[in-house]
């Protein structure tokens, strides 16, 4: 009976139709562009909610954490779903603050499409560029919504220009605004060549079609021509009609825009004001027209866990074996651990077992939930294209792959940036020790960019994250959610170490302590990563892992093949311990070219230990350096404070990259060491009388000045 039911589901056209009518989209942007407000309006007009929550009033439904309500920012990506014109839209509202960039990264990994929200005044800002790069990385088709058209200084066409120049996005307006700033009334649709204006009394629920205002006729014709030329490039039929000056129907234009958008050739651009309830319904119409369904996405690829060289594929179909990716872990006080999964193929019934391909464990899924921010609805089954939360999975990390037992597939793992700032933390009372440890472990499980370490010698616990705000929120969550009061040390920078010269080195480990001894001998070249560029990563004798390249050139069995992985492992472990100041070493290559072993006294342990000693001895001869994280800092300020702000940044060892004037004020972009940026918000407030704002994100690691390097080494010794 169950088999017949499954067969019916697999061929049921209703299920196929449901998947075709599903849209998995993310809303991404720079901080303060109005993403969450736009999401709230979408939920209101689709009937998912019956009131509009305002972020600035702390009443947004998607910003449900206490910290989000108090600060008026999004910290964690929130999932919800709604229905519009017989389509189901799964939405993930992501944070804009760079400290929480991991939330954007993992959301884009599992989404099929994204809406980039841009402020009509601020246009393309640093975090906009970061999220755009992340979307490029995962080949996510995008639309754009220029928000806040009612604000003073609103300039729709400047946003288009900046999207082209800064993002290389090929933005194609499919609307132009009717009015701007306080005179913003609505939009001209360049496909239908009609105007739309919104009724403010009905909170934008009602809107009417109008003729294009006379003063916009010429501009509308011009931008329609730009739109048609852009999409005709991707559609031969349309190109022919356009050149022959034949009539092109709105349906033909929509179909061509959809094709070009899915191929990531163009980004259709719309506009409106989420806060003033204008433009959202038309945006929803275009989401279901242009954004991909799970069927439009290429089959997901992965490895056979039993044969890493074999590439496996899963089509987005219920007829394929089950496969899914865990993209977010969350602790819930009522139901325990929630594992958010994106189902790529097949289906998952509640109460059934799944195979965690990453860990090799079999897990039972006791419940499946559809999420609406932090509220939940039970579902019986999740199918290809669905995003759900599973309860009952015990051992899981972000990026784990799930499949059925008989058809394992290991999907591509997610990569996350390393933390750049750390601080010491201890409970205020000994009784809180276990609660602190438990809370930190749960938070680290949720957030891959938050790390917890305990110093084996001192017993001191340190936590590391992406920025001061990130760690501030973590400490606040410990206090509220886990009821732990903790003493927190001053933030400290996570430096890195490297070497700047290539040298050859010979190391011999020889220990005889009665009975069986230990013997290992190796000769190798060690140097900066760029020294080893000629060695191809595709070569089976070359392995690359997070800033370390290992080249095996052992010939004739001078070191037996089974000992080579132990040599590589020894070098990697030694790098974690650092060179001069116990900071992780990076960007180093090793070429192993000779060695020797003993029939009795050599084993994996001996070669691993020899590699650790070899790294310590060799790296100290290879002109070691201390590296510090440099941050890209952008300050927007009234012009009269420009000189003082530049002077202050220079005093912080900053390098000014760019200065200019934009709609929101004078802009200074610079690169500044993270160690000099602690407490910057207070200084900036003081310099500018509270009128300047800044954003900061990690840029790169650079060499520390010699006098500072000596001080850092001294403090660590």
N, C-alpha and C positions, 0 to 999 in steps of 0.2 A: 504493500500500500504506500509506504513512505517513498519507495523508489519511483512508483508511478506518479506520485505528487511532485517529486523533484523533476522528473521528465517533463511534466506538464509546465512547471515553472520555467524550465529551460527554453521551452518553445513558445511560451505564452507571449503573444505580441504586446500585451499590456505591460509586461515587465520591460521588454525592449523599449517600448514607447516612453516608459517612466525614466529610463536611463537617458534616452535622447532628450527628454525635457528637464534634465538636471543641469544646473550650472554651479560649479564650485569656484567661487571667486574670493579674492582677498581685497581689502581696501588698504592701500599703502600710501605713505606720504611723509613729508617732513613734519616735525612737531608743530602743532598749532595751525595746520592747514585746514582742519575741520573734518577729519576722517570720521571721528566718532559721531559728530553731529549729523553728518551725511548718512551714517548707518542708522541712527535713531529715526531719521525721516523716512528711510526706506522701510523700516519696521512699521512705522505709523501708517504709511500709505498702502502697504500690503496687508494691513489688518492684523499684523503679528502683535502689535501693541496698540493700546487705545489712548495712550497719552505720549507726549513728546518729552523725553528727558533731556535736560540741558547739561552739557559737560561743565560749564562755568558755574552752574548752581549745585553741582555735585549730585545731580539726579539722573545721570545717564544710566540706561539699563546695561549697556555693554561694559562700562567702567564700574564694575560691581564691588571691587575690593575697596576697603576703607581708605587705603593709601591713594587710590585713584580718585575717589570722591573728594578727598581733602586737597589734593594737589592739582586736580583738574587735568590730569594727563592719563594716557593709557600705559599700563605697565605690562600686563599680560595679554596675549592675543586671546580674544573671546570668540567663541563659535556660536552661530545661530543659524536658523533657516526661516525662510518665508516663501510665500507663493505669489506669483504674479502672472496673470493671463495663462493659466494652466501649466505653468512652469514652476519647478521647485528650485529655489536659489539657496545654496549653502554659502554663508558669508563668514569670513574671518576678519575681524577688525583688529589691525595690528598696531603696536606702539610706534611713535615717531621719534622718541628719544633714543640717541645712539647707544646709551647704556643697555638698552633692551633689544639691540639689533638681532640677537639670536631668535627672538620671537618672530621677527619678519622672515629670517632665513628659513626656519623650520616650517613656517606657514607656506611660503612660496614653493617649498619642495613638494608639497602635496596638493597644491591648487592647480586648477586648469587655466585660470585667467585672473587678471587683476585690474582694478581701477586705481589709477594713480590720481590722487587728489592734490591739486596745486592751489596755493593762495594767490588770488589775482593781483595782490600787491607784492608779496615776497617772491613770487615766481619760483624758479628752480633754486633750492637752497642745498647746503651740503648733504643733509640726510636724504634729500630727494635723489641725489646722485648715487648715494650708497644703495638705496632700495632698488633703484633702476638697474644698477650693476648686478644685484642679487637676482632680480627677475631675468636679466639676460643670461645669467649662469644656468638657470633652470628652464630657459626657453619658454617663458610664460607670455602668451599673447596679452596685450594691454590696451585699455581705453584710458582716456584722461578726462577728468572733470575739473574745470577751472572754477573754484569755489570763491565765495566772499565777493561776488561782483558788486555788492552794495557798499563795499568799504571805500573810504576816501583813498584815492590813489589807485583804484582798480584799473588794470590795463590788460585786457584779454590778449591782445596781439603781442604784447611784450612777453607774456608767458609762452606763446607759440614760438617766438623767436628764441627764447632761452632754452626751450625743449629741444629745438633744432641744434643750437650751438653747444649746449652743455651736455645733453644726453644723447645726441645723434639719433633722435627717436623718430624722425620723419613724421612730425605731427601734422595731421590733416583736419582742419576745422570742418565739422559737419553742421555746426551752428555758429551764428555770430550773435553777440548780445544786442538787445534793444535797450539803449541807454547804459549808463554806468554810474557808480557811486550811489548817491541818494535818488538818482533818476533811473536806476535799473528796474525795468518792468518785466522783461521776458526775453525770449530768444527768437531768432529767425532760423527755421529749419531749412538748410540748403538742399535737402533731398526732395522735400515736398514743395519747397519755395512758398512757405506759409509762416506767419508769425504766431507765437503763443504768448499770452500774458496770463499771469496768475492773480486770482482773487484773494486779497489779503484777509478779508473777513472770515473766509472758510478755512483759514490757516493753510492756504495753498491747495486744499483738496480739490477745489474747482479751478479750472483754467479754460480759457476760450481761444479759439482759432481766429486770427485776424489777417487782413491783407498786410503785406510787408509795408511798413511805413515808407513814405515817398523818399525821405532823406537817406534811407538805407538801401534803396533799390540797386543803385550802382555798385555799392560795396558787396551786396549779396550776390549779384551777378559775377563779380570778379572772383569771390571766394568759391562760388559754385564751380567756376571754370577750373580753378586750382584743384578742387576736389576731384572733378571728373578726369582731369589730366593725370592725376596721381594714381587713381584706381584703374584707368584705362591701360596704364603700363602693365598691369597684372592680369588683364582680361582681354584676349584678342577680339572677342565678339563686340565688347563694349568699345574697344579702340576703333573698330571698323565703323560702328554706328556714330561715334563721336566725330571721326574724320569726315564721314558722309553727311554730317549735321542732321542725322535722323533723330527722332524723338527717343529718349531713353526713359524708361518707366522707373518710378521709385523702387519697385521690387528688384529690378535689374541692378540698380545702384546699391541697394542693401546687400544683395548677394555678392557683388564685387567687393564691397567694403569688408564683408565677412571673410571672404577668401584671403584678401590682402592682410587682414588683421591676424587671422589664424597662421598665416605664413610669416608673421612678424615683420612684414614689409612696411606697414604703416601703423600709426597710432591715431585712431579717430578721437577728436577733441570736442567736448561739449562744455557748456558753462551754466552757471546758476548761482543761487545763494541758499545753502542748506538751512542756515539760521532763519532766513526770511521765507523759507518754504517754496522756493522757486527752482524748477528744473529737474526735480527728482523723478517724477513720473516718466518723463521722456528718457531719462538716464536708464530707468528700469526697462523700458521698451527696447532700448538698444542693447542692454546686457543680454536679453534673451535672443536678440537677432545676431549679435556679433561675437559674443563670448562662446567658447567651445563647450560642447557637452562631453562627458567622458568618452563617447564614441569618436569624437574628433581628435582625440589625443593619440599619439603613436603608442603602440604596445610598450608596456614598461619592460625594461631589460634587467636581467640579474644573472648571477652565477649559479651553477650547480655546486652546492656545498661539498659534494663528493668529488668534483672535478672542476677546479677553479678556472680551467681554460675553456670550459664549455659555456657559451652564452645562451641563456634561456630567455624566452619572451612570454608575456602574458597579455592577451588581448583583453580590452575592457568588456568582458562578456560573462554572464552567469554560467555559460557552458564550459568555461575554462576552470582549471583547479583554483582553489582559493589562494589569494595572495594579498597581503596588506602590509603597511608600514606604520610603526608607532612614531608619531611626530611630536607628542607632548605627554608628559606625565604630570598628574596633579593630585595632591593630597586633599581629600574631602573629609570634613569632620564627621559626616553622617554615614557615608558609604565606603570610606577607606580610599584606596588608590584607584584613580581613574586613568586609564590608558587611552588616549585619543588615537584612533587609527583611521587611515585612509584605505578603503578597500579598492584594490585595483582590478581584481578579477574574482569570479566565483561568488560564493555567498557564505555567510557565517550565521548559524542559528544560535540563539541564546541557549546556554546549557551545554553547548558542544565543546569539544577539545580542539585546541590549535597547537601548532608546533612553532616554537620560537626558534627560527633557523639560526639566529645569531648566537644564542646561548646553548642550543641543543636540548632545551627543556620542553616537555609537554605541559600545556597549561589549560585549565578549564575556564571558559568564559561564563560566569554565572548570570550576568545581566548585560544587556546592551541598551545604551541610552542615547537619545538625541538631545543635544544641549541647546539651551537658549541662555547665553551668558552663564550664570551659575545655577539656573533652574534646569530640571531634567524631565524627560518623558521616556518611559520604557518602550522599546520596540522588540519585536520577535525575531527579526532577521535583518542583516545588513548585506547589501548586494554591491556588485561592481559600481564604482562611482560614489558610494556613500561615505560620509564622514561621521563617525560615531565614537562614543566613549564606551570602553569595555570595563566591566568590574570583574575581579577575580584573578587577574593575572598578577602573579606574585613577583617574579624576577623579570624586570624589563628596564631598558634604558632607551633614551631618545635615539631613534634611528634603527631600532631592532626590526627585523623582518619576520613576518608571520606567514605560514602557509598551512596546507593540510599535510598530514603525516606522510602521505605517499608521494607527494609531488613538491619536495622542498625547493625553494628558490631564494637566493640571498640577494636582496635588492641593494642598490648602491647606498652606502652609508652616508650620513650627513657629516659635513666637516664644520667645526666651530672655531672661532678665534680664541686664542689663549688670553687669559685674564692679564691685566696690566697693573693692577693695584691690589695691595693686600693689607690686612690689619690683624692684630692679635685680638683674641676674644676669650673671655673666661667667665664662668658663672659667678654671680655675686655671692651665692652660698654654695657650700659643698653639696647640699641636698638637690640643687638644680643641675648638678653635673650630668646625670643621665638624661634629663630632659633636654639640656643644651645639645648633647651629642645626637640624640634622637631627632631633634628639630633640624639641626644642621644637615644630617644625613638625608632627611626627607626633602629639604630645600635643594640640596645638591643633586638629588635624583630628578627633581623637576627641571632644573636649570643647568644645562651642560657648560655654561660659561661661569658658573659659580663653583669654586673648588675649596675643599676642606682638607687641611693637612695637620698632622700632629708631629711635632719635632720629637724624634725618638730620645734624644739626649735630655732636653729640658722638659718634655711633656707639654710644652706650650702649643695651643691650638691656634692656627692661623687660617683665615678665610681670604679668598682672592676673587676679584670680580672685574667688571668692565669699566667701573668708574665710581666716584664718590656716591652718586645718587643710587647706583645699583646696590652697593653695600649698605647704604643708609636704609633702603627699603627692606633688605634682608634682615637687618637688626630689628627694624620695626615689626616685621612679620614674626620674628622669634618671640617678641614681647607679647604681641596680640594673639597669635594663633597657637603658640606653644607655651604661653604663660611663663616665659623664661626672662628674668632680668639679667643682663650681662654687662660686664665691664669691657669696654672696647678701647683698644689702643689707638694711637695716631695712625692714619693711613700711611702705608709705605709703598714705594715703587717696586714693581717686579722687574729688576734689571735682567739682562741676559749676558752671556759671555760668548766669545768666539776667538778664533785665531786669525792672524793676518799674513802668515808666511807658510809656504809648503816646505816640509822637511822630511827626510827619511829617518827611520828609527828601528833599532833592533831591541827586542825585549826577550829575556829568558827567565822563565820561572822554574826554579829547581829547589824542591823541598824533599828532604829525606828525614823522616822521623821514626825510623824503625819500621819494618814491614814495608807495605806499599807506599811509595812516595808520590810526588806530583811533579810532572815535567811538561812544559810547553815552551816552544820557541817560535817567534814570528818576526818577520821583517815587513815593513809597510811604509807607505808614504801618507802623510797626513797634511791637510791644508784647507784653506777656505774653499767653499763650495764651488766658486767660479773657476777654480783651478782644475776642476774635474768635469767641466762642461762638455768636453769631447766624448765622454762616455755616455752612450745612448741608454736612456731609461728602459727601452724595450729589450735590451740585451739581457739574456737570462742570467748572466754573471753580474748584473748590476741591480742593486735594490735601493729604492729611495723611500725615506719615511720621515716626514716632518722635519725638514732642515738637516737631514743626514743622508749622505750617499755612500754606499759601500760597494766597492769593486773587488771581485774575487779573481785574481790572476794566478792562483796556485796551479802549478803544472806538475804532472808526474807523481802526484800523491804525497808531496813533501809534508802537507798537512792533510790527513784523511778527510774526505768529503763530509763525513758525519760530524766533524768538529767545526766546520766553517760557520754554521748558524750560531754556535756558541761564541765564536769570536765576534760576530756582528752584535750579538746580544750584549756581550761584555762592554763593547764600545758605547752602545746606546745607553746602558745603565750608568756608565761612568760620566757620560755627557749630562745626565740629570743631576749629578752631584757637583757639576761645575769645574772650574779650573783654579781660579784664585780666590773667589769670594762666595763659593757655594751657590751661585745662581746657574740655572739651566744653560747649558751651552747649545749653540745652534749654528746653522750654515757651515757645516764642516763635512769634508769628504775624507774617506780612507781608502787607499788602494793596497790590498794585501797581496804581496808578490812572492814571498818565500817564507820558509819556516822549517821546523823539524819536530819530531815527536818520538816518544819512547813506547815500545810495544806494551809494556806493563804499566808504567807510571803515568801515561797520558790518558786523559778522558775529557768529556765535555766540560766538567767543572774546572779542570786545570786550565783549559784554553779560555774559558770565560774569565777566570780570575786574572790570567796573564794579560788579556785585552784591557781589563780595568786598570791594572797597574801601568800598562803601556800607554794608555790614553793620558793618565795623570802625568807621567814622566815626559812624554813627547809634547803634549800641548803647552807645557810651561816653556819649552824651547822654541815654540812656533809663534812668538810675539803675540801673546794673548791680549785681548781687549775686553773692556766692559762696555756693553751697549745699553742705552736707555730708550724708553718709549718716547717718541715724539708725537705730539698731538696736532691735528689740523684744527686751528681755532679761527672761527669767523665771528667778528664783532660788528653789530649794526648799531650805529650811534648818530645822534644829531651832530652836525658838522663841527660845532664849537668845541666838542670834547675830543676831536680826532687826534690832535697833537699830543694831549696828555695820555691818551690810550696807547698810541704808538710808542711813546716814551716808556710807558709801563711795561709793554710787551718786550721792548728791547732790553729793559732791565731784568726781564725774566729769561734772558738768553734766547729770545724769540727771533725768528728770521721772517721778515715781512715778505710775503709772496705777491700780494696784490692789494691795490687800493682803488676805490672808485665810488661813484654815486649811483644808487639805485632808488627805486620808488620808496623804499622804506627808510632810507637815510644813507649816510656814508658807510661804506663797508670796508673792513680791513680783514684780509685773510693772512694768516701766518702759521708757522710751525714752531711750537714751543715745547720744551721738555715737560713731561708730566710732573716731574718733581717740583717744578716751579709754578704749577697751576693750582696747588692746594689753596683753598680760601679765595680763589680769584673772583667768585661771584660777589663777595663782600667788597673787595677792592674796586671792582667795576662799578658797583652801586655807588660807592663813595665818590669816585672820579666823575661819574656822569649824573650825579643826583638822582640815581635810580632810573635814568631814561635809556641807557644802552642795554642791549641783550647780547648774549653770546651762545654759540654752540661749539661743541668740541668732540672730535672723534679721533681714534687711533690712526696714525699715518704710517709710521715705520719705526724700526730700531736704528739708532745711529750711535756712533762712538762717543763716549763720554770724554770731556776734556781731561788731560792727564792728571791735573791736581785733584780733580774730583774723584777720578778712578782710585787714586791712592787712599783717599778718605773712605770710599765705599769698601775697599778691601780691608782697611784697618777696622772699620765698624763691624765687619762680618767675622773677623778673626778672633 
